[in-house]
Amino acid sequence: MGLKMALKSGTRLKSTVCNAQVMIIKAASDGELSCGGAPMVGLEESGQDVISLDPNVAGGCVMGKRYVNEDESFEALCTKPGEGSLLLDGKQLTIKEAKKLPSSD
């Protein structure tokens, strides 16, 4: 695993192995956000010398969807789709489900 980075709301990051870009919505602590098996970097940074997308984490990320960790202490919005899956500290993020609205019977 790579270095932990300061994850702050509003930070925009890009993948170094695919076209994916995200904006962090909520982050309770620092961690390593990766996409497709490689650490994500700031939009202005150039990526490390990454060979290619890891096929084990190539589930893709969908533009406009919010991705969360298990306890929802971290949330990222996909702003540009890509082939890589998003992981926080090695654990795959999942698409945040919409909350059910109460019925108005």
N, C-alpha and C positions, 0 to 999 in steps of 0.2 A: 504494500500500500504506500502511496505517496505522502506528501506533506499535507497537514491540515491547513486549511485556509480560513480566513475570516469570512463567514457567510453572513451578509447583511441584506436586509430588505432593500429592494431597488437595484441591487447589483445585477448586471447583465453579463452572461457568460456564453462562450461558444465551445463547441466540440472541436477536437483536433483530428477526428477521424471521419466525420460526416458533416452535413450542413446544419445540424441542430444548433439552436440558440435558445436560451432560457433567461427569464428574469426571476430572481428570487423574490417571493412574496412574503414568506415568514421563515425565520431561522432562529431557533432557541439556543443554538451553540455553534461553535466552529466545527468544521468537518471537511471531508474530501468529497466533492461532487464530481462524478465521472460520467462519461457517455461513451458507450461502445467499448468500454475497457480502458479508456485513457482519461486522465484528469482534464476537466474543463478549464479554460483560461478566459481572462477578460477579453472583451471584444477587440481591444486595441493591441493585445499581445499576440505574438506568434507562438504556435504550439511547439512542443518538444518534437524530437524526431520519432514520430510514432509510425510503426510499420503499416498497420491496417486495422480495420474494424475487427474486433473479437467476435466471431460468429456465435459464441455462447451468450452474448449480451447485445444481440442485433434485433431486438423486438420492435425497435422504432419508437419515436415519440411524435405525438400528433399536435399540430398547431392549434392553439386555443385551449388545450386541455391543461388542467392543473395536476401536478404530480406531488404526492405526499409520501412520507415514511409511515411506518406502522402506527405510531402514536399521534400522527399529524402535528408534530412539533416543527416539521420542516415542510415547506410548500414552495414549488417552483412552477411558473407558467411557461409553457412552450411557446416561444414567439416565432420560431422557424422550425419546420419539421426536419427530421433526419432519420437515418437508419438505425442509430444506436439507441440502446435502452439507457435510462437514467438510473444511476446508483449513488447512494449516499453512504459513505464509509463501507462500501462493498455490499450493501443490501439494496436490492432493486426497489425503486419507487413505483407506486401504483397510481392509476388515474383516480382522482378524487371524485367520489360519487356525489351527485346532486342530492341535497337534503330534501326529504319528502315534506311537502307543505300539508298542513292540516286540511282535512276536507271541510267544505263549507255547507254541510247538510242542514 
